[in-house]
Amino acid sequence: MFLTLPTLFTWARIVAIPLIVGVFYLDLTPPTQNLFATVLFVLVALTDWLDGYLARKLNQTSAFGAFLDPVADKILVCAALLVLLELGRVNALVALVIIGRELAISALREWMAQIGASGSVAVHMVGKLKTTVQMIAIPFLLFDGTLFGLLHTRPWGTGMMYVAVVLTIWSMVYYLKKALPEIRAKAR
């Protein structure tokens, strides 16, 4: 359970987070820091897809893996947002909305599990889309340069991050609406 190949990829994602943050404390030029952080983030983000694929392919799915995978995603996104906030590449309100939603929905899921209603807040497509958009926007903002001599990544990353904020709010409302009947039933 703790040491299956898919779970090891998830653990690697968590362990790599300080490396992504730490790149910005190395005595490197800012473009080099940006490049290293971007490459690390993309490699780590790809393990999110890989661990799920391997878990299904190798029939190594587990309740622990299902718990740890979204935790790793949330820590990765939150750490990257804090770095981007420190670098002035993301608006504080954007970071607050995304991080606040992650905390609120995690708490909601925990509570719903305690009352035996976790199915009402199971992962939905809008939540997956939100995560995908975030995982694309963040490397664009980390790179903060011209890609292939054609595309300046900050405006694209900023635009995608605002789309991620809309999806973040949408998914939060969706999960709250799904949980509301159970919340009302337990409040009686």
C-alpha positions in Angstrom: 0.0 0.0 0.0 2.7 2.5 1.0 5.4 1.2 -1.4 3.6 0.2 -4.6 5.1 1.8 -7.8 2.1 4.2 -8.2 2.3 5.3 -4.6 6.1 5.8 -4.9 5.4 8.2 -7.8 3.0 10.1 -5.6 5.5 10.2 -2.8 8.1 11.5 -5.2 5.7 14.3 -6.2 5.6 15.4 -2.6 9.3 15.1 -2.0 10.0 17.1 -5.2 8.0 20.1 -4.0 10.9 21.6 -1.9 13.2 21.1 -4.9 10.9 23.3 -7.0 10.8 26.0 -4.4 14.5 25.6 -3.6 15.5 26.4 -7.2 14.7 30.1 -6.5 17.1 30.2 -3.6 20.1 28.9 -5.7 22.7 31.3 -6.9 21.5 31.1 -10.5 20.3 33.7 -13.0 16.5 34.3 -12.9 16.0 32.7 -16.4 17.9 29.6 -15.3 15.9 29.4 -12.0 12.7 29.8 -14.1 13.7 27.0 -16.5 14.8 24.6 -13.8 11.6 25.2 -11.7 9.4 24.8 -14.8 11.1 21.6 -15.9 10.8 20.2 -12.4 7.2 21.2 -12.1 6.2 19.6 -15.4 8.0 16.4 -14.6 6.4 16.2 -11.2 3.0 17.1 -12.6 3.3 14.3 -15.2 3.7 11.8 -12.4 0.1 12.7 -11.4 -1.1 11.1 -14.6 1.5 8.3 -14.4 0.7 7.1 -10.9 -3.0 6.9 -11.8 -2.3 5.0 -15.0 0.1 2.6 -13.3 -2.3 2.0 -10.4 -5.1 0.9 -12.9 -2.7 -0.9 -15.3 -1.0 -2.9 -12.5 -4.2 -3.3 -10.5 -2.5 -1.5 -7.5 -5.3 0.9 -6.6 -5.7 1.5 -2.9 -7.6 3.7 -0.5 -4.3 5.1 0.7 -3.3 6.0 -2.9 -6.7 7.5 -3.6 -6.1 9.7 -0.4 -2.5 10.6 -1.1 -2.8 11.5 -4.8 -5.1 14.6 -4.4 -3.1 15.7 -1.3 0.1 15.7 -3.4 -1.7 17.7 -6.1 -2.9 20.2 -3.6 0.5 20.7 -1.9 2.2 21.0 -5.3 -0.3 23.6 -6.5 -0.3 25.6 -3.3 3.5 25.6 -3.1 3.8 26.8 -6.7 1.2 29.5 -6.1 3.1 30.8 -3.1 6.3 30.9 -5.1 4.5 32.7 -7.9 3.0 35.1 -5.4 6.4 35.9 -3.9 7.8 36.5 -7.5 4.9 38.8 -8.3 3.6 36.6 -11.1 0.2 35.8 -9.6 -2.3 38.0 -7.9 -2.8 37.5 -4.2 -6.6 37.2 -4.6 -6.1 34.4 -7.2 -3.8 32.5 -4.8 -6.2 33.1 -1.9 -9.2 31.8 -3.9 -7.4 28.7 -5.1 -5.8 27.8 -1.8 -8.9 28.6 0.1 -11.0 26.4 -2.1 -8.5 23.5 -1.7 -8.7 23.8 2.1 -12.5 24.2 2.2 -13.2 21.2 -0.1 -10.7 19.0 1.6 -12.4 19.8 5.0 -15.8 19.2 3.4 -14.7 15.8 2.0 -13.3 14.8 5.4 -16.5 15.8 7.1 -18.7 14.1 4.5 -16.6 10.9 5.0 -17.1 11.0 8.7 -20.9 11.2 8.3 -20.8 8.4 5.6 -21.7 10.6 2.7 -18.4 10.8 0.8 -20.0 9.8 -2.4 -21.9 13.1 -2.6 -18.6 15.0 -3.0 -16.7 12.5 -5.2 -14.3 14.0 -7.7 -16.3 15.5 -10.6 -15.1 16.5 -14.1 -15.1 20.2 -13.3 -12.7 19.5 -10.5 -10.4 17.6 -12.8 -10.6 20.3 -15.4 -9.7 22.9 -12.8 -6.6 20.9 -11.8 -5.6 20.5 -15.5 -5.9 24.2 -16.2 -3.9 25.0 -13.1 -1.2 22.4 -14.0 -0.8 24.1 -17.4 -1.0 27.7 -16.2 1.6 27.3 -13.4 4.5 26.2 -15.7 3.8 29.1 -18.0 4.0 31.5 -15.0 7.1 29.7 -13.6 8.9 30.0 -17.0 8.0 33.7 -17.4 9.8 34.1 -20.7 9.5 33.7 -24.4 8.9 30.1 -25.5 10.4 29.0 -28.8 10.9 32.6 -29.7 7.2 33.0 -30.3 5.1 33.0 -27.2 5.6 35.1 -24.0 4.3 32.8 -21.3 3.3 35.2 -18.6 0.2 36.6 -20.3 -0.9 33.1 -21.3 -0.3 31.8 -17.9 -2.1 34.7 -16.3 -5.1 34.2 -18.6 -5.2 30.5 -17.9 -4.9 31.2 -14.1 -8.0 33.4 -14.3 -9.8 30.5 -16.1 -8.6 28.3 -13.3 -10.1 30.7 -10.7 -13.5 30.5 -12.5 -13.3 26.7 -12.5 -12.2 26.8 -8.9 -15.2 28.7 -7.8 -17.5 26.7 -10.1 -16.2 23.4 -8.7 -16.5 24.6 -5.1 -20.1 25.6 -5.7 -20.8 22.3 -7.3 -19.4 20.3 -4.4 -21.2 22.4 -1.8 -24.5 22.0 -3.6 -24.0 18.2 -3.8 -23.2 18.2 0.0 -26.0 20.5 1.1 -28.7 17.8 1.3 -26.5 15.6 3.5 -25.6 18.7 5.6 -29.2 19.6 6.1 -30.1 16.0 6.9 -27.4 15.8 9.6 -28.4 19.2 11.1 -31.9 18.0 12.0 
